[in-house]
Amino acid sequence: MKTLQLAEAKTHFSSIMKDVEAGNEVAISYGKKKQNIAVIVSYEKWKKSKKRQLGTLESKMSVEFADDFAMTDEELVSF
């Protein structure tokens, strides 16, 4: 994973997007301590990581949602 300072990331944003499109991750650091504050990943990789956790039922069942599922997380929790 490549790490860039925020100012450098702003300057080279187009090339960073090409790297991300190629499947690479880019970390953005900020401040005197150069702490990582964000990671830029492709949308497809981010979308795959957004799976819902089942908590205590995790080993006992599974759940899948259709691509056209229109209920928000808040609506789902309120049931």
Summary of the structure (lengths in Angstrom):
residues: 79
radius of gyration: 17.8
end to end distance: 40.7
largest distance: 49.3
contacts: 137
relative contact order: 0.13
helix: 37%
strand: 19%
